[in-house]
Amino acid sequence: MTLQEPFPVPPGTGDARSGQPHRATAWPEARAAAVRAGAAARAGRAPLGVPLAQALGQVLAGPLLALTDLPPFDTSAMDGWAVAGPGPWTVRAQDAVLAGRAPEATAHDGEAVRIATGARVPAGTTAVVRSEHARTEGALLHALRGVVPGQDIRPRGQECRTGEELLPAGSVVTPAVLGLAAAAGYDELPVAPRPRVEILVLGDELLAAGLPHDGLIRDALGPMLGPWLAGLGAHVLAVRRIGDEAEELYAAVTGSAADLVLTTGGTAAGPVDHVHGVLEKAGATLLVDGVKVRPGHPMLLARLDPLPEPPKPGPTEPAPSAAAPSGATEPAAAPPTGTATAPRVRHLVGLPGNPLAAVSGLMTLAEPLLAALTGAATAAYEPPRVPLRDEVPGHPYDTRLVPVVRRGGHAVPLRYNGPAMLRGIAAADGLAVVPPGGARPGQELDVLDLSWPAAEGAVPAQGACFT
């Protein structure tokens, strides 16, 4: 297969007489449209104050400012001796200065006192001499090497001063961020509300358990999409199975309380593909209707009619709870009583039904929309560019998303990358964005991060891209 080997243009994706490419949104423009949609929906969403223990994985709604100097006072960086003036020093007979206790007296020239790591140094201290760098002879302390003023003392404000920006808005709260926030004086953090997502898995042919049989196949997307979206910071209200019935789908879409409804399948023009009809009936606005990308070109993005934001409970009203809907991965919040707020913008992303094509749609439309909806800083970043190790054939008109692993500073294309295959993406740590016409070894490509480690042994033995 050469770099320019032609791909067939499926029915409905182009002009059959001219063989021209289908009229759909270019892949970069589709991603940009998803970012714009998410950013517009974010306007007016008030931040939440969340205790540190609950903030992991959420997105800072504002900059993290230091509430105190760090360290808040001069502290010892090592176990040893706090000394004042030149040595040798007379050892003070009082107890050592320990962390968490204020020094009892000021240090005077010629004196030394035991001190623990992290303890506040007595006023007048010149330096801290490490235990292993000193010896005592009777009541005198001698240094075994030169002593420099300020050595092994962490001065007040060395890391930051009160009011200094530690992290910008849009930063994801990691375990390290939790530690920094606690050190800086925070008990809770202002975070963007988690986008609520409902997943509708469409199709009469799908099995929830057991082996495929009699034309029925296992549902691969239901088990995959919920955890994937949760990993992107979404609050997954439910994963629901919907048959090939237009009215059932219409009721599920229009009745959803989610910020983002995600459907799988039904976006093409087959006899049971009802997504377009349901969106038209619901008065939705199509923002993206087809994308010039393989796999996954029938994906779409629509804006649904807004819903009133669930009102906040009154001052004496406890927030009610409700049981999770059938198939929910997390409990869904019941609409609380109180004063209503501004309408909440909702969207629908329609993914193709083939598994890898659905992943393509998720990374093209859902991931940037969710990032922009939370204000995540990553939404504004360009994907990393990584040189290819091997040639990748291209579609003549469309972008291709190809599973890769990063090895030795290169992106290595993986086998099993057909629209219905998951074997390649399961071993991958990224999706290489291959431009129309393909890419050659050494060519740098954008690689969309999948945010999990690649499986060991994922690189084909002979380095081949395709079977």
C-alpha positions, -999 to 999 in steps of 0.1 A, spaced: 0 0 0 15 33 -10 12 66 8 -14 78 -17 -34 46 -21 -70 56 -26 -97 49 -1 -132 42 -12 -157 69 -7 -188 53 9 -223 60 -2 -237 92 13 -203 107 19 -196 123 -14 -208 129 -49 -211 94 -65 -208 109 -100 -177 131 -94 -161 111 -66 -155 143 -47 -151 142 -9 -182 144 13 -194 178 24 -186 177 61 -166 197 86 -128 195 85 -114 177 115 -96 207 131 -127 229 126 -149 203 142 -126 203 173 -127 241 174 -165 240 172 -167 217 201 -144 240 222 -165 270 213 -197 251 223 -182 241 256 -169 276 264 -203 292 256 -221 267 278 -196 274 306 -207 311 308 -227 317 339 -219 284 356 -210 293 392 -180 276 408 -184 252 437 -165 252 469 -154 216 474 -135 202 504 -100 191 496 -109 154 501 -135 157 473 -116 179 449 -93 153 432 -96 153 394 -117 185 393 -107 217 376 -99 249 394 -125 276 387 -101 304 396 -64 308 403 -49 292 434 -35 321 455 -13 316 485 -32 324 517 1 325 537 38 327 531 55 293 525 72 285 547 53 308 571 85 313 592 122 305 590 125 267 595 153 243 598 159 222 567 179 195 586 183 179 620 212 195 637 222 226 656 209 261 653 240 283 658 245 321 662 277 338 653 311 322 647 321 289 663 329 271 684 296 275 702 284 268 737 257 242 738 226 255 756 214 230 781 177 235 774 156 211 754 159 209 716 138 231 694 111 207 679 88 211 650 54 225 661 69 244 691 79 280 692 115 286 704 117 297 740 145 322 736 165 342 712 199 327 701 229 348 711 263 349 694 284 319 704 254 297 713 241 264 698 208 246 704 196 213 691 169 217 664 147 193 644 139 194 607 109 217 601 112 235 635 111 272 636 146 286 641 152 309 671 156 345 663 192 354 659 202 321 644 230 324 618 229 289 603 219 253 609 248 229 612 239 193 604 244 167 631 268 148 609 289 179 602 295 187 639 310 172 671 308 182 707 336 184 733 321 189 767 299 220 764 313 231 731 301 224 696 327 223 668 319 224 631 336 198 609 334 220 578 329 257 570 296 273 580 279 297 556 253 321 570 218 309 562 228 273 554 201 247 558 176 273 568 144 276 547 136 314 549 101 326 553 84 330 519 110 310 500 84 291 481 57 318 478 44 350 494 8 356 505 -13 364 475 11 349 450 -5 328 422 5 292 426 -16 277 398 -38 293 371 -75 287 367 -82 256 346 -55 235 364 -66 200 371 -65 191 408 -39 163 412 -27 147 445 2 172 444 -22 201 440 -41 189 470 -9 190 490 1 224 478 -34 238 485 -33 224 520 1 239 526 -11 272 513 -39 273 538 -70 259 519 -97 238 534 -117 237 502 -111 247 466 -132 266 441 -138 242 412 -159 241 381 -191 220 384 -185 185 369 -204 183 335 -233 159 338 -233 133 311 -259 107 301 -249 79 277 -275 63 254 -263 31 238 -285 25 207 -293 -7 189 -315 -38 191 -286 -60 181 -266 -55 213 -261 -80 241 -252 -70 277 -237 -104 285 -226 -137 270 -212 -146 236 -225 -132 203 -251 -154 186 -279 -153 160 -268 -119 146 -265 -103 181 -232 -88 192 -218 -77 226 -221 -40 235 -186 -28 237 -193 9 241 -215 8 272 -187 -6 295 -161 16 279 -176 51 276 -187 56 312 -153 52 328 -137 70 299 -159 101 304 -155 99 341 -117 100 335 -123 132 315 -139 148 346 -176 142 338 -203 131 363 -219 102 345 -256 101 354 -264 69 336 -255 45 309 -288 35 293 -297 10 266 -322 23 240 -337 1 212 -341 11 176 -372 31 183 -374 68 174 -400 77 201 -380 60 228 -349 79 218 -368 112 215 -381 108 251 -346 99 264 -329 129 247 -355 155 256 -360 142 291 -324 141 300 -311 163 328 -275 160 315 -253 188 302 -241 164 275 -261 135 260 -239 110 243 -255 86 218 -238 57 201 -249 47 166 -279 59 146 -261 89 131 -259 77 94 -289 73 70 -299 37 75 -335 25 82 -331 26 120 -308 56 122 -330 80 141 -306 105 156 -311 132 130 -348 129 130 -350 131 168 -328 162 168 -350 179 142 -382 170 161 -366 183 193 -357 217 176 -320 211 181 -293 231 163 -267 211 144 -233 226 150 -213 198 133 -229 173 110 -203 149 98 -165 153 101 -138 147 75 -121 120 96 -116 82 94 -128 64 113 -159 81 126 -170 105 98 -208 103 106 -203 119 141 -223 150 150 -226 178 176 -259 195 183 -271 221 208 -304 212 225 -330 234 240 -318 247 273 -332 235 306 -336 257 338 -306 252 360 -317 231 391 -323 257 418 -302 258 449 -319 246 482 -332 274 505 -313 282 537 -333 258 558 -340 231 531 -317 201 530 -307 191 495 -328 160 486 -314 128 471 -327 103 447 -320 68 436 -298 64 405 -317 57 372 -314 22 357 -279 16 346 -265 47 363 -228 47 372 -234 73 399 -265 85 417 -283 112 399 -292 143 418 -330 150 421 -340 185 412 -339 205 445 -365 230 455 -357 267 457 -352 297 434 -345 288 397 -315 302 379 -306 309 343 -313 282 317 -286 257 313 -272 250 278 -271 214 268 -255 195 239 -257 161 222 -227 143 207 -237 116 183 -210 89 181 -209 63 153 -217 28 164 -185 11 154 -162 10 185 -130 27 171 -152 51 152 -169 60 184 -136 66 201 -127 89 172 -159 108 178 -153 110 215 -118 125 211 -129 148 183 -160 163 198 -168 151 234 -133 155 249 -127 191 238 -163 201 246 -160 188 282 -126 204 286 -139 238 275 -171 233 297 -149 230 328 -124 256 317 -96 230 318 -64 246 307 -57 217 284 -85 228 262 -63 256 250 -32 236 245 -20 221 212 -15 183 213 21 173 215 38 167 182 57 134 179 77 121 149 65 89 133 86 58 133 67 41 104 49 52 73 11 56 76 -11 56 45 -37 84 43 -72 90 31 -72 112 0 -95 138 15 -99 131 52 -79 132 84 -71 98 99 -69 90 136 -45 61 141 -37 43 174 -1 47 184 23 40 212 52 63 220 85 45 221 120 60 220 107 95 212 86 82 183 50 74 176 47 38 165 14 30 146 -4 -1 158 -23 -28 139 -60 -35 142 -72 0 135 -103 -7 115 -135 12 125 -150 -18 143 -118 -28 161 -107 -21 197 -76 -42 199 -54 -14 186 -68 13 209 -66 -10 239 -29 -12 235 -24 25 225 -15 56 245 -24 81 219 -41 87 185 -19 102 158 -36 128 136 -27 118 101 -34 144 74 -50 137 41 -25 119 19 -7 101 48 26 106 67 62 94 62 87 82 88 101 110 108 72 134 100 59 151 132 22 146 139 -2 158 166 -9 129 190 -40 130 211 -32 118 246 -54 88 258 -42 94 294 -34 59 303 -2 38 300 1 16 269 2 -21 273 36 -37 273 45 -54 240 20 -32 221 46 -25 194 43 -50 165 72 -73 163 82 -62 128 71 -26 133 43 -30 107 13 -6 109 -12 -29 93 -20 -66 90 
